[in-house]
Amino acid sequence: MKGHYNRGHLTIMLMLRRALTSAVLALLLGSSASLAQQKPPEMPPMPVKAAPVTRETLNVEVTAVGTLRADETVIIRPEIAGRVTAIHFKEGQTVNAGDPLITLDQDEYKAQLAGSAAQAGLEASSYQRLQDLQRKNLASQQHLDETKAKLDAARAAQELNRVRLDKTVIRAPFAGTVGLRSVSPGAYVKPGDDIANLESLGSMKLDFRVPETYLARLAVGQSLAVRVDAWPDQSFEGSIYAIDPALDEQTRTVLLRARLPNKGNKLRPGLFARVSLILERRENALVAPEQAIVPLGQTPFVYLVVDGKAVATPVKLGLRRPGLVEILDGLQAGDQVVTDGQLKIRDGAAVALPPPATPPTGPPPAQKG
């Protein structure tokens, strides 16, 4: 009896253990199935900044350096010798064409003119008498011709002395600004001595060179912008009016000359100029902010915002300007591209844009009287 009791007890214990194990397995399997049915939590949208793709006019430019020159410039020099009797200008003064600048002593040239005038009068009287005699057949034609030649020579000498007298007054050949003079009243000057420089500053000439590779794209009338150190915050506009037909053999560059209006006489001859020559204008070019471009090997791309998600979009780039880059392919006008936060997102990631700024709705502040 005791043995039967022990075997029955053992059987009951085994049945209870199996039942407990089955319950635990069922509980575990149910929990696993419940976990498998649950979806992983989604990441919240990543806040980023975006900007639209727009259309603008872009200029294809080439940069160079050049030197400004006066539109017209000359050094005032005498053509005859003489003593300076009067100076009719002040240094830095603006003069008109034909205004007297320097007067030389005229006494000697007046005396020479008077002598030549008297000689011309004498020769004219002799020629007149011979003409009367020749009409009466009392003078030969040869004698008459010789007298006529002497009259012509006397009149030429008179005209030469008149020209020399006129040259005692040196006049401005064109309107401009007179520079610093090199002579004083009473000084004796010889032909070719420097007196002062005269500069026409109404407009300026600009000489600069560009590489020969741009030769086929150069043309008279092309616009340019110039900056000088004297006026760093101002740009001066001009255009090309002449292209040198010969290239420099040493530098392989072509010399260009442009003309710039000089309002207020701000520009001066000799200034160093930084030139931006516009070779081509591209109207309605598609442009995007430069910070939106993500470099990836040889194929740059941008994150395009579509329905709240970032879509990696390859693009083909063109011209670059400060803060902007031309888009040749891959985008359209009005597309929103991510400009800040690219490192925090990936293709297909949810993104959130900041709400647009709303103007204040309250009453305007009272103006102080």
ABEGO torsion letter per residue (X at the ends): XAAAAAAAAAAAAAAAAAAAAAAAAAAAAAAAAAAAABBBBBBBBBBBBBBBBBBBBBBBBBBBBBBBBBABBBBBBBABBEBBABBABBBGBBBBBGBBABBBBAAAAAAAAAAAAAAAAAAAAAAAAAAAAAAAGABBAAAAAAAAAAAAAAAAAAAAAAAAAAAABBBBABBEBBBBBABBBGBBBBBGBBABBBBBAABBBBBBBBBAAAAAABBBGBBBBBBBAABAABBBBBBBABBBABBBAAAGBBBBBBBBBBBGGABBBGBBBBBBBBABBBBGBBBBBAAABBBBEABBBBBBBBGGBBBBBBBBBBBBBBGBBBBABGBBBGBBBBABGAAABBBGBBBBBBBBBBBBABBBBBBBX
